[in-house]
Amino acid sequence: MKIFSKEEKPKKKHLSKAKKEKLRLKEKEELKREKEERKNRPKRFDLKPLFGGLAVGIANIIPGVSGGTMLVIFDLFERLTNSISDLFKKGSTTRKQSFIFLLKVAIGAVIGIVGFAKILGFTLTHLEAETIFWFMGLILFSVPIIIKNELKGEKFNIIFFLIGALIIGVLEYFNLNGGLANTGESNSILNYLIMVGLGAIGGISMIFPGISGSMVMLVLGKYEMIRGYIDKVTTFDINIYVKLAVFAIGAILGVIISSKILSKLLTKHRGKTISLILGFIIASALILPLNLETKITLSTEKICGLIISFVFGGIVIYYLDKLEKKNSD
């Protein structure tokens, strides 16, 4: 079968070496883009976003655990950032599919927060250390899978990995030392602007894997204030609703901005971005025991319980990965 006509052949023959290389790279990039689009195209009965959202919702209840990390574990992180960017992309042909995917994640997250709040409330009260170590196992055992699936031939960057780990370390340092000074509340325009800023920071920390939104709010000295507003929702105070709405606007802006930035970084600087995210994830998992409210009294029974919980987290990840491979095949 002839691909080129007689007129086209000489033109390609006379192309310079640099132009041929440029053309080859362009074709390679187009094939890569097509492959990613096929991968990100939602299936008719795709329940993975729902379960991923469920994990995000559950993670948000656990102090110090990042919802973004759960998205990475479920291999939904890049798809989420691309879908958010796609919603606001001019002339997008996949806006409907992106909206359906984001809706599934959002529904799963709401079910996770509401449905599992009582269960996790019980486990965190009676088995706090075991629950935290289960999440540690879940996160740390997923690291080799993340490296294999996400680096995709790119080089691991140790400098960006250490920067990510250092950022988490600094946040945890301020968190353990009571956070930054808390400012007074008022209904001034400045305070509403601060609320928008806090919402944006919360939205960014929601997207970035390894960074816990609740921990960031604790560091900024605003966690109790935000939690207080949420607790007062049933009082039907219009002032509380206005403040939460302003915070939500900031959070939406934070999610949109950070997802667009991350989408571009993953396209242009994938190796460095994944290395930074791995630094966030590993450091946040290792410091989880520091956020325990109850001190661990070590005994043979307790140590065995913590090891079993940690390994069980790994077993869950192993079977999730096995199920993912089976579905891909």
C-alpha positions in Angstrom: 0.0 0.0 0.0 1.4 3.4 -1.0 1.3 6.0 1.8 2.8 8.9 -0.2 2.1 10.0 -3.7 4.9 10.5 -6.2 4.8 14.2 -5.6 5.1 13.8 -1.8 8.0 11.4 -1.8 10.7 13.8 -3.1 9.6 16.5 -0.6 10.2 14.2 2.3 13.5 13.0 0.8 14.8 16.6 0.6 13.9 17.4 4.3 16.9 18.3 6.4 17.9 16.0 9.3 16.7 18.5 11.9 13.3 18.8 10.2 12.9 15.0 10.0 13.7 14.7 13.7 11.2 17.5 14.5 8.5 15.7 12.4 9.3 12.4 14.1 9.0 14.0 17.6 5.7 15.7 16.6 4.2 12.3 15.4 5.4 10.6 18.6 3.8 13.4 20.7 0.5 13.0 18.8 0.4 9.3 19.3 1.1 9.7 23.0 -1.7 12.3 23.3 -4.1 9.9 21.5 -3.1 7.1 23.8 -3.7 9.3 26.9 -7.1 10.4 25.5 -8.1 6.7 25.0 -7.0 5.9 28.6 -8.8 8.9 30.1 -12.0 8.3 28.1 -14.6 7.0 30.6 -16.1 3.5 30.1 -19.9 3.1 30.2 -19.9 1.3 33.6 -16.7 2.7 35.0 -17.0 2.6 38.8 -13.4 3.2 39.5 -13.9 7.0 39.9 -16.7 6.3 42.4 -14.5 4.0 44.5 -11.6 6.5 44.2 -13.8 9.3 45.4 -15.0 7.1 48.3 -11.3 6.6 49.3 -10.8 10.4 49.1 -13.8 11.0 51.4 -12.5 8.5 53.9 -9.0 9.9 53.8 -10.3 13.4 54.6 -11.7 12.1 57.9 -8.3 10.8 59.0 -6.0 13.5 60.5 -2.9 14.0 58.3 -4.0 11.7 55.5 -4.3 13.3 52.0 -7.2 12.8 49.7 -4.8 13.5 46.8 -2.7 10.5 47.8 -5.8 8.2 47.5 -6.3 9.6 43.9 -2.7 8.6 43.1 -3.1 5.1 44.6 -6.3 4.6 42.5 -4.5 5.9 39.4 -7.0 8.7 39.1 -4.8 11.7 39.9 -3.7 12.7 36.4 -7.2 11.9 35.0 -8.7 14.3 37.6 -6.4 17.2 36.8 -6.9 16.7 33.1 -10.7 16.5 33.5 -10.8 19.8 35.5 -8.7 21.5 32.9 -10.9 20.0 30.2 -14.0 21.7 31.6 -12.6 25.1 31.0 -10.7 24.3 27.8 -12.0 26.3 24.8 -13.5 24.1 22.1 -13.2 20.9 24.2 -15.0 17.9 22.7 -14.8 15.7 25.9 -16.3 18.2 28.3 -19.4 16.0 29.0 -17.2 12.9 29.7 -15.0 15.0 32.0 -18.0 16.3 33.9 -19.4 12.8 34.4 -16.1 11.5 35.7 -15.7 14.5 38.2 -19.3 13.9 39.3 -18.6 10.2 40.0 -15.5 11.2 42.1 -17.6 13.9 44.0 -20.4 11.5 44.7 -17.9 8.9 46.0 -16.2 11.5 48.2 -19.6 12.6 49.8 -20.5 8.9 50.4 -17.0 8.4 51.9 -17.3 11.4 54.3 -20.9 10.8 55.4 -21.1 7.0 55.2 -17.8 6.2 56.9 -17.6 9.1 59.4 -19.2 7.0 62.2 -17.2 3.8 61.4 -13.9 5.7 61.3 -15.0 7.8 64.3 -15.3 4.4 66.2 -11.9 3.0 65.0 -10.1 6.3 65.7 -11.5 6.3 69.2 -10.8 2.7 70.1 -8.1 1.6 67.6 -6.5 4.9 66.6 -2.9 3.6 66.2 -4.0 0.5 64.2 -6.1 2.7 61.9 -3.2 5.1 61.3 -0.8 2.2 60.6 -3.3 0.7 58.2 -3.2 3.9 56.2 0.6 3.9 56.4 0.7 0.4 54.9 -1.8 1.5 52.2 0.3 4.5 51.2 3.9 3.0 51.5 3.1 -0.3 49.7 1.6 1.7 46.8 4.9 3.6 46.2 6.5 0.9 43.9 3.2 0.8 41.9 3.1 4.6 41.6 6.8 4.7 40.4 6.1 1.9 37.8 2.8 3.5 36.5 3.5 7.2 36.8 7.2 7.7 35.9 6.7 6.0 32.5 10.4 5.9 31.5 11.2 9.3 33.1 14.2 9.7 35.4 13.5 9.9 39.2 14.8 13.2 40.5 16.3 13.0 44.0 16.5 16.8 44.5 12.7 17.3 43.8 12.0 14.2 46.0 13.9 15.8 48.9 12.2 19.2 48.3 8.8 17.5 48.6 9.8 15.6 51.8 11.2 18.9 53.3 8.0 20.8 52.6 6.0 18.1 54.5 8.6 18.2 57.3 8.3 22.0 57.7 4.4 21.8 57.7 4.6 19.1 60.4 7.1 21.1 62.5 4.7 24.1 62.6 1.7 21.7 63.2 3.4 20.1 66.2 4.3 23.5 67.6 0.8 24.9 67.6 0.7 26.4 64.1 1.0 30.0 63.2 -0.7 32.8 65.2 -4.5 32.9 64.8 -6.1 36.1 63.7 -9.3 37.5 65.1 -12.6 37.1 63.2 -14.7 39.9 61.8 -17.1 40.7 59.0 -14.7 43.1 57.3 -13.9 42.9 53.5 -10.3 42.0 54.5 -11.6 39.0 56.5 -13.7 37.8 53.6 -10.6 38.0 51.3 -8.7 36.0 53.9 -11.5 33.4 53.8 -11.2 33.2 50.0 -7.4 32.8 50.4 -7.8 30.1 53.0 -10.3 28.3 50.7 -7.8 28.5 47.8 -5.0 27.0 50.1 -7.5 24.3 51.2 -8.4 23.5 47.5 -4.7 23.3 46.5 -3.9 21.0 49.4 -6.9 18.9 48.5 -5.4 18.2 45.0 -1.7 17.8 45.9 -1.0 14.2 47.0 0.6 13.9 50.4 -0.5 17.3 51.7 -3.4 17.1 54.2 -5.8 20.0 54.1 -6.6 19.7 57.8 -2.9 19.8 58.6 -2.4 22.9 56.5 -5.3 24.6 58.3 -3.8 23.6 61.7 -0.4 25.1 60.6 -2.2 28.4 59.6 -4.1 28.4 62.9 -7.5 28.3 61.2 -8.5 24.7 61.6 -10.7 25.3 64.7 -12.3 28.3 63.1 -13.3 26.4 59.9 -14.4 23.4 61.9 -16.5 25.7 64.2 -18.3 27.1 61.1 -19.1 23.6 59.9 -20.4 22.5 63.3 -22.7 25.6 63.4 -24.4 24.7 60.0 -27.5 23.4 61.8 -28.0 26.7 63.7 -29.1 28.2 60.3 -27.1 31.4 61.0 -26.9 33.3 57.6 -23.6 34.7 58.6 -22.1 31.2 58.9 -23.5 30.2 55.5 -22.0 33.4 53.9 -18.5 32.6 55.4 -18.6 29.0 54.3 -19.8 30.0 50.8 -16.8 32.4 50.6 -14.5 29.7 51.7 -16.0 27.2 49.2 -15.5 29.8 46.3 -11.8 30.0 47.3 -11.6 26.2 47.5 -13.1 25.8 44.0 -10.6 28.4 42.6 -7.7 26.6 44.4 -8.7 23.2 42.8 -9.1 24.7 39.3 -5.8 26.6 39.4 -3.7 23.8 41.0 -5.2 21.2 38.6 -4.3 23.3 35.6 -0.7 23.9 36.9 -0.3 20.2 37.7 -1.7 19.1 34.3 0.9 21.3 32.6 3.8 20.1 34.9 2.9 16.5 34.3 3.0 17.0 30.6 6.3 19.1 30.4 8.2 18.0 33.6 6.7 14.6 34.4 9.8 13.1 36.1 10.4 16.1 38.4 6.7 16.5 39.3 6.2 12.8 40.1 9.5 12.9 42.2 8.1 15.9 44.1 4.8 14.1 44.7 6.6 11.0 45.9 8.5 13.2 48.4 5.1 14.5 49.7 3.5 11.0 49.9 6.4 9.1 51.6 7.1 11.9 54.1 3.4 12.4 55.0 3.1 8.6 55.5 6.1 8.4 57.8 5.0 11.3 60.0 1.5 10.0 60.5 2.2 8.4 63.9 3.3 11.9 65.1 -0.4 13.0 64.8 -1.7 10.4 67.2 -3.8 11.9 70.0 -3.3 8.9 72.2 0.2 7.8 73.2 1.1 4.3 72.2 1.8 2.0 75.1 4.1 -0.6 73.5 3.5 -4.3 74.4 3.8 -7.5 72.4 0.1 -7.5 71.7 0.1 -3.9 70.6 3.2 -4.3 68.3 1.7 -7.4 66.6 -1.6 -5.4 66.1 0.3 -2.5 64.5 2.3 -4.8 62.2 -0.8 -6.7 61.1 -2.6 -3.4 60.4 0.4 -2.1 58.4 0.7 -5.4 56.4 -3.1 -5.5 55.8 -2.8 -2.0 54.2 -0.3 -3.6 51.8 -2.6 -6.6 51.1 -5.4 -4.2 50.1 -3.1 -2.4 47.7 -1.8 -5.7 46.2 -5.3 -6.8 45.4 -6.4 -3.4 44.1 -3.4 -3.4 41.7 -4.2 -7.0 40.7 -7.8 -6.0 40.0 -6.7 -3.0 38.0 -4.4 -5.2 35.8 -7.2 -7.7 35.3 -9.5 -4.9 34.1 -6.9 -3.4 31.8 -6.3 -6.8 30.2 
